Amino acid sequence: MKNKRYIRLSKKMKQEELGQVFGKSGRTISNYEDGSSELTTSMILSYCDYFVISADWILDTKKAGVP
């Protein structure tokens, strides 16, 4: 959960802006970040492609830091 927020903020993006990139609402992005909604496989891949990161990093199996 922390990594999703970290990567978005590192790019100086608002939740609404990232939501537009993925065709989701800012509230949906917020839900992903706070853990109240789980990422689908397609959303995990979208995060990985957009931010050029690995799936294990976005899923918090690697700790926050430079991806």
N, C-alpha and C positions, 0 to 999 in steps of 0.2 A: 504494500500500500504506500509506503513512504517513497519508494522509488518512482512511482507514477507521478506523484506530486513534484518530487525533486526534478525529474527530467523536464516536466512542463515549465516549472519556474526557472530552470537553467536557460531555457529558451525565451524567457520573459513573456510567456503566453498566459492569458487568462483562460479560465475553464471554458468560457463561451467561445473563445477563438479556437481552442483545440476541438471543441465540439463541432464547430463548423467544418473543420478539416475532415473529421470522421463522419459527418452527417448525423451527429448526436446533439443533444442539448447540453448546456453547461451543467445542468443538474445531474445528468447521467455521468458526466466526467467526474463531478463531485462524488457521486455514489461509488464510482470505481476507486477513487482515491481514498475514501474513508472506509472502504471495505463493505459497504452495505449492498453492493452489487458486484458480482463476479464478472471478470472479463470472459467473453466468448473466445473461442480459438481464433476466429477471424479478427476480433479486436486485438488480441495479443499480436497477431501478425501485422496488423495495421500499425500498432505502436512501434514494433520492431523495424518495419520498413520506413516509417516516417522519421523516427529518431535515430536510425541506424544503430540499434542496440540488440542485444541477444534476449531471447525469451526468458532465460533464467534470471537475467538482470531485472526485467520488468516484473517478473513474478516474485521478486524479493528473495530469490535463493542465493543471490550475491548481494552484499550489503551496499548501501548507497555510496557513491563516489563516482569517479569518472568511469563511464561505461566502456 
